[in-house]
Amino acid sequence: MTYQEHLESITRIGREYRYCKSIESLFELDQWTMLPPLGGDYRQQTAAWVAQQKNHLYLTEEAAREEAYFDGVSLAEIEDPVERGIIRTFLSRRRIAARTPEDLQRQYNLLKARCMQKWKEAREAKDYKIFMPWLKQAFDLKGQIAQAINPDAPAFDTLVSLTDEGAAVGEISAQFEVLQKGLRALLAKLAGGTAPAAVDYPQGDPAAMSAFAQSLARELGFSTDLGSFNDRVVHGFTSFMGPRDARVSTYRNGSHELIFTCLHEAGHAMYSTGSSQRLIDAGLWGGIEGGFHEAISRFYENMVGRSRAYWDYCFPKLAKAIPAFAALDPEQFYLGLHRVRPTLKRIASDEVTYSLHAILRFELERDYFAGALCAEDMADAWDQKYREYLGVEVPDDTQGVLQDMHWAGDYIGYFQSYALGNIYDGQILAALERDLPDWQQDLRRGNFVPLNDWMREQIWQWGCCFTAGELIRRVTGSRLDARPFLTYLDRKYSPIYGLKPGLPAEG
Ligand SMILES: [Zn+2]
């Protein structure tokens, strides 16, 4: 077989893998929208079968043969990035499929259901001790599976790379340290300024607010030829159905916060449908999963959606579409979006404190897998970090270590992605300002074409051809670097707090 024939073989496997993933996305969306309660059992069997087919694609003799062949190929010598992406992706999926021990995985799957139940019980009782032994088992089994997938790397590095491919725990830790210290210094600085007054935001008609938020997403560049909105789901998420098909799910709500949810999901949708035809043919469409996808969605939510330029353009439209907002002063509306207040929960947090929630969770996981923290001490360590990083006291375990389902629901080695997204955003913004210094003026005029063209050219068209680390270096010329994000926050928030921009010295 020639190199070309081998390449075609793994490209076909990769495409079929994506077909299975699309079916899984459709099932997931259906589960939130149309699946009747009694349809659940049969659906579960069907979904398990699809998952098995997806995994099996990488367990055939053909896949073993291709692994042996491509193990002998030096990726660095392949010039075409798309070919490199096809090979890297194939090898990574093959290794995970072939090396995950079936018995451990089965044990973990059984444990997962129990874990979720125990987490709910513990939440009810506000008592971490009920969940503790289950968390320990889940973490330890996950660690064993990770060790089997890659015996040469620490388990936590492998778990993190399953969410953020190619990300190194050492590099993340170093940048999180910079970010954590910088954010705490910025919080201390802002505490010496004048916080914007709290705004009593009105509530609009939920259906009207949803329609308005969707119209903003379309103006931003979300195309109804490439996706659709369903506003009858309980939380916001986007299903990547196909290379030209993104389904956005949101909810109806009279709060202006719904606008940010829609802009966020529009970011995911535009990114996932923006791959070039070549990347689609290669099975590498849809964007880089993990922190990088979150970076694009948060860019549209925050860097665009919470900017002064955007609200200069948008506020008159809001006041017209939702008359309850017409009584607000536009400046007051904008400033009210930028009150910084440490909270107990990530999902209720502001732009400045958000990353701290993710960083501290990452640190707890890292310390656990390094043997420096045991399950028994997890709740206390959690409370201690909230005190230290955010200055808040955790009143009980339900509002602390038990606050979300991530650890009970197989999201272990996942939290870094939330803070990585912000770090990438700072770097992307700096590169955008280098290439399009007038982009804010365009926003003020409601012209999003230059921004989206830049995003498409630099990022979207490449699908998941590169790892996040590779792409960020291509776009910005530098490695993972937390400083541009800190600079962005300081330049934005200092004037709002009546202070001069300028980062306080680290320390
Ligand atoms: Zn998101």
Boltz pocket constraint, residues with backbone or C-beta under 6 A from the ligand:
constraints:
  - pocket:
      binder: B
      contacts: [[A, 264], [A, 268], [A, 293], [A, 294], [A, 297]]
      max_distance: 6.0
